[in-house]
Amino acid sequence: MFTYHSANTSAAQPALVNAIEQGLRAELALSLKMIF
């Protein structure tokens, strides 16, 4: 159970980081468009 859970979490983390990165990038692009 524990090994499955840790493996599951480590597999899900890159997707979460990727989603956050995408959101930050989109937000940054929007702010830059508003500034320039």
PyMOL Python script that loads the backbone (N, CA, C, O; Angstrom):
from pymol import cmd

cmd.read_pdbstr("""\
ATOM      1  N   MET A   1       0.839  -1.203   0.000  1.00  0.00           N
ATOM      2  CA  MET A   1       0.000   0.000   0.000  1.00  0.00           C
ATOM      3  C   MET A   1       0.875   1.254   0.000  1.00  0.00           C
ATOM      4  O   MET A   1       0.672   2.169  -0.798  1.00  0.00           O
ATOM      5  N   PHE A   2       1.857   1.278   0.914  1.00  0.00           N
ATOM      6  CA  PHE A   2       2.699   2.470   1.009  1.00  0.00           C
ATOM      7  C   PHE A   2       3.514   2.678  -0.272  1.00  0.00           C
ATOM      8  O   PHE A   2       3.610   3.793  -0.783  1.00  0.00           O
ATOM      9  N   THR A   3       4.104   1.577  -0.787  1.00  0.00           N
ATOM     10  CA  THR A   3       4.916   1.703  -2.000  1.00  0.00           C
ATOM     11  C   THR A   3       4.050   2.138  -3.168  1.00  0.00           C
ATOM     12  O   THR A   3       4.466   2.959  -3.986  1.00  0.00           O
ATOM     13  N   TYR A   4       2.839   1.586  -3.247  1.00  0.00           N
ATOM     14  CA  TYR A   4       1.942   1.971  -4.332  1.00  0.00           C
ATOM     15  C   TYR A   4       1.600   3.455  -4.224  1.00  0.00           C
ATOM     16  O   TYR A   4       1.574   4.173  -5.224  1.00  0.00           O
ATOM     17  N   HIS A   5       1.337   3.900  -3.000  1.00  0.00           N
ATOM     18  CA  HIS A   5       0.954   5.299  -2.793  1.00  0.00           C
ATOM     19  C   HIS A   5       2.101   6.234  -3.174  1.00  0.00           C
ATOM     20  O   HIS A   5       1.887   7.231  -3.865  1.00  0.00           O
ATOM     21  N   SER A   6       3.318   5.916  -2.725  1.00  0.00           N
ATOM     22  CA  SER A   6       4.457   6.780  -3.027  1.00  0.00           C
ATOM     23  C   SER A   6       4.742   6.790  -4.527  1.00  0.00           C
ATOM     24  O   SER A   6       5.071   7.833  -5.091  1.00  0.00           O
ATOM     25  N   ALA A   7       4.617   5.635  -5.170  1.00  0.00           N
ATOM     26  CA  ALA A   7       4.842   5.574  -6.613  1.00  0.00           C
ATOM     27  C   ALA A   7       3.780   6.388  -7.334  1.00  0.00           C
ATOM     28  O   ALA A   7       4.072   7.090  -8.302  1.00  0.00           O
ATOM     29  N   ASN A   8       2.550   6.287  -6.856  1.00  0.00           N
ATOM     30  CA  ASN A   8       1.450   7.027  -7.460  1.00  0.00           C
ATOM     31  C   ASN A   8       1.682   8.529  -7.319  1.00  0.00           C
ATOM     32  O   ASN A   8       1.456   9.285  -8.264  1.00  0.00           O
ATOM     33  N   THR A   9       2.130   8.957  -6.148  1.00  0.00           N
ATOM     34  CA  THR A   9       2.360  10.375  -5.902  1.00  0.00           C
ATOM     35  C   THR A   9       3.491  10.896  -6.785  1.00  0.00           C
ATOM     36  O   THR A   9       3.372  11.962  -7.388  1.00  0.00           O
ATOM     37  N   SER A  10       4.589  10.143  -6.859  1.00  0.00           N
ATOM     38  CA  SER A  10       5.726  10.596  -7.657  1.00  0.00           C
ATOM     39  C   SER A  10       5.363  10.646  -9.135  1.00  0.00           C
ATOM     40  O   SER A  10       5.913  11.453  -9.884  1.00  0.00           O
ATOM     41  N   ALA A  11       4.439   9.788  -9.556  1.00  0.00           N
ATOM     42  CA  ALA A  11       4.022   9.792 -10.958  1.00  0.00           C
ATOM     43  C   ALA A  11       3.116  10.981 -11.238  1.00  0.00           C
ATOM     44  O   ALA A  11       3.118  11.521 -12.344  1.00  0.00           O
ATOM     45  N   ALA A  12       2.343  11.388 -10.240  1.00  0.00           N
ATOM     46  CA  ALA A  12       1.393  12.481 -10.435  1.00  0.00           C
ATOM     47  C   ALA A  12       2.065  13.844 -10.289  1.00  0.00           C
ATOM     48  O   ALA A  12       1.571  14.834 -10.829  1.00  0.00           O
ATOM     49  N   GLN A  13       3.168  13.908  -9.578  1.00  0.00           N
ATOM     50  CA  GLN A  13       3.804  15.198  -9.318  1.00  0.00           C
ATOM     51  C   GLN A  13       4.269  15.929 -10.580  1.00  0.00           C
ATOM     52  O   GLN A  13       3.976  17.118 -10.709  1.00  0.00           O
ATOM     53  N   PRO A  14       4.971  15.295 -11.511  1.00  0.00           N
ATOM     54  CA  PRO A  14       5.391  16.018 -12.717  1.00  0.00           C
ATOM     55  C   PRO A  14       4.214  16.630 -13.466  1.00  0.00           C
ATOM     56  O   PRO A  14       4.332  17.728 -14.010  1.00  0.00           O
ATOM     57  N   ALA A  15       3.082  15.933 -13.499  1.00  0.00           N
ATOM     58  CA  ALA A  15       1.897  16.468 -14.167  1.00  0.00           C
ATOM     59  C   ALA A  15       1.412  17.721 -13.453  1.00  0.00           C
ATOM     60  O   ALA A  15       1.018  18.697 -14.090  1.00  0.00           O
ATOM     61  N   LEU A  16       1.443  17.685 -12.120  1.00  0.00           N
ATOM     62  CA  LEU A  16       1.012  18.843 -11.336  1.00  0.00           C
ATOM     63  C   LEU A  16       1.945  20.022 -11.576  1.00  0.00           C
ATOM     64  O   LEU A  16       1.493  21.143 -11.808  1.00  0.00           O
ATOM     65  N   VAL A  17       3.247  19.766 -11.519  1.00  0.00           N
ATOM     66  CA  VAL A  17       4.237  20.817 -11.767  1.00  0.00           C
ATOM     67  C   VAL A  17       4.050  21.388 -13.168  1.00  0.00           C
ATOM     68  O   VAL A  17       4.130  22.600 -13.374  1.00  0.00           O
ATOM     69  N   ASN A  18       3.800  20.493 -14.135  1.00  0.00           N
ATOM     70  CA  ASN A  18       3.606  20.925 -15.512  1.00  0.00           C
ATOM     71  C   ASN A  18       2.386  21.825 -15.621  1.00  0.00           C
ATOM     72  O   ASN A  18       2.426  22.848 -16.304  1.00  0.00           O
ATOM     73  N   ALA A  19       1.302  21.452 -14.952  1.00  0.00           N
ATOM     74  CA  ALA A  19       0.075  22.248 -14.998  1.00  0.00           C
ATOM     75  C   ALA A  19       0.304  23.626 -14.386  1.00  0.00           C
ATOM     76  O   ALA A  19      -0.158  24.632 -14.924  1.00  0.00           O
ATOM     77  N   ILE A  20       1.014  23.671 -13.267  1.00  0.00           N
ATOM     78  CA  ILE A  20       1.315  24.951 -12.611  1.00  0.00           C
ATOM     79  C   ILE A  20       2.179  25.810 -13.528  1.00  0.00           C
ATOM     80  O   ILE A  20       1.944  27.010 -13.672  1.00  0.00           O
ATOM     81  N   GLU A  21       3.186  25.184 -14.150  1.00  0.00           N
ATOM     82  CA  GLU A  21       4.070  25.904 -15.061  1.00  0.00           C
ATOM     83  C   GLU A  21       3.284  26.497 -16.228  1.00  0.00           C
ATOM     84  O   GLU A  21       3.480  27.654 -16.599  1.00  0.00           O
ATOM     85  N   GLN A  22       2.393  25.688 -16.799  1.00  0.00           N
ATOM     86  CA  GLN A  22       1.579  26.157 -17.919  1.00  0.00           C
ATOM     87  C   GLN A  22       0.738  27.358 -17.486  1.00  0.00           C
ATOM     88  O   GLN A  22       0.633  28.345 -18.214  1.00  0.00           O
ATOM     89  N   GLY A  23       0.144  27.266 -16.304  1.00  0.00           N
ATOM     90  CA  GLY A  23      -0.689  28.355 -15.806  1.00  0.00           C
ATOM     91  C   GLY A  23       0.120  29.622 -15.588  1.00  0.00           C
ATOM     92  O   GLY A  23      -0.319  30.714 -15.951  1.00  0.00           O
ATOM     93  N   LEU A  24       1.308  29.482 -14.993  1.00  0.00           N
ATOM     94  CA  LEU A  24       2.162  30.642 -14.764  1.00  0.00           C
ATOM     95  C   LEU A  24       2.595  31.264 -16.080  1.00  0.00           C
ATOM     96  O   LEU A  24       2.635  32.487 -16.216  1.00  0.00           O
ATOM     97  N   ARG A  25       2.919  30.413 -17.052  1.00  0.00           N
ATOM     98  CA  ARG A  25       3.363  30.906 -18.350  1.00  0.00           C
ATOM     99  C   ARG A  25       2.241  31.683 -19.035  1.00  0.00           C
ATOM    100  O   ARG A  25       2.475  32.746 -19.610  1.00  0.00           O
ATOM    101  N   ALA A  26       1.018  31.145 -18.970  1.00  0.00           N
ATOM    102  CA  ALA A  26      -0.128  31.817 -19.576  1.00  0.00           C
ATOM    103  C   ALA A  26      -0.380  33.156 -18.886  1.00  0.00           C
ATOM    104  O   ALA A  26      -0.657  34.160 -19.542  1.00  0.00           O
ATOM    105  N   GLU A  27      -0.282  33.161 -17.559  1.00  0.00           N
ATOM    106  CA  GLU A  27      -0.505  34.384 -16.795  1.00  0.00           C
ATOM    107  C   GLU A  27       0.564  35.416 -17.130  1.00  0.00           C
ATOM    108  O   GLU A  27       0.262  36.598 -17.296  1.00  0.00           O
ATOM    109  N   LEU A  28       1.805  34.972 -17.228  1.00  0.00           N
ATOM    110  CA  LEU A  28       2.907  35.866 -17.556  1.00  0.00           C
ATOM    111  C   LEU A  28       2.721  36.459 -18.945  1.00  0.00           C
ATOM    112  O   LEU A  28       2.943  37.653 -19.146  1.00  0.00           O
ATOM    113  N   ALA A  29       2.315  35.630 -19.907  1.00  0.00           N
ATOM    114  CA  ALA A  29       2.083  36.108 -21.269  1.00  0.00           C
ATOM    115  C   ALA A  29       0.980  37.157 -21.278  1.00  0.00           C
ATOM    116  O   ALA A  29       1.078  38.161 -21.984  1.00  0.00           O
ATOM    117  N   LEU A  30      -0.060  36.929 -20.501  1.00  0.00           N
ATOM    118  CA  LEU A  30      -1.166  37.892 -20.435  1.00  0.00           C
ATOM    119  C   LEU A  30      -0.691  39.216 -19.843  1.00  0.00           C
ATOM    120  O   LEU A  30      -1.018  40.279 -20.371  1.00  0.00           O
ATOM    121  N   SER A  31       0.072  39.165 -18.759  1.00  0.00           N
ATOM    122  CA  SER A  31       0.554  40.394 -18.134  1.00  0.00           C
ATOM    123  C   SER A  31       1.468  41.155 -19.079  1.00  0.00           C
ATOM    124  O   SER A  31       1.399  42.382 -19.161  1.00  0.00           O
ATOM    125  N   LEU A  32       2.326  40.434 -19.794  1.00  0.00           N
ATOM    126  CA  LEU A  32       3.231  41.090 -20.733  1.00  0.00           C
ATOM    127  C   LEU A  32       2.453  41.759 -21.855  1.00  0.00           C
ATOM    128  O   LEU A  32       2.806  42.855 -22.292  1.00  0.00           O
ATOM    129  N   LYS A  33       1.397  41.103 -22.323  1.00  0.00           N
ATOM    130  CA  LYS A  33       0.572  41.692 -23.379  1.00  0.00           C
ATOM    131  C   LYS A  33      -0.104  42.964 -22.885  1.00  0.00           C
ATOM    132  O   LYS A  33      -0.244  43.930 -23.634  1.00  0.00           O
ATOM    133  N   MET A  34      -0.520  42.961 -21.628  1.00  0.00           N
ATOM    134  CA  MET A  34      -1.195  44.136 -21.074  1.00  0.00           C
ATOM    135  C   MET A  34      -0.206  45.286 -20.878  1.00  0.00           C
ATOM    136  O   MET A  34      -0.574  46.451 -21.026  1.00  0.00           O
ATOM    137  N   ILE A  35       1.037  44.966 -20.547  1.00  0.00           N
ATOM    138  CA  ILE A  35       2.048  46.006 -20.317  1.00  0.00           C
ATOM    139  C   ILE A  35       2.479  46.631 -21.641  1.00  0.00           C
ATOM    140  O   ILE A  35       2.566  47.853 -21.761  1.00  0.00           O
ATOM    141  N   PHE A  36       2.748  45.780 -22.637  1.00  0.00           N
ATOM    142  CA  PHE A  36       3.263  46.303 -23.912  1.00  0.00           C
ATOM    143  C   PHE A  36       2.154  46.528 -24.919  1.00  0.00           C
ATOM    144  O   PHE A  36       2.417  46.964 -26.040  1.00  0.00           O
TER     145      PHE A  36
END
""", "prot")
cmd.dss("prot")
cmd.show_as("cartoon", "prot")
cmd.util.cbc("prot")
cmd.orient("prot")
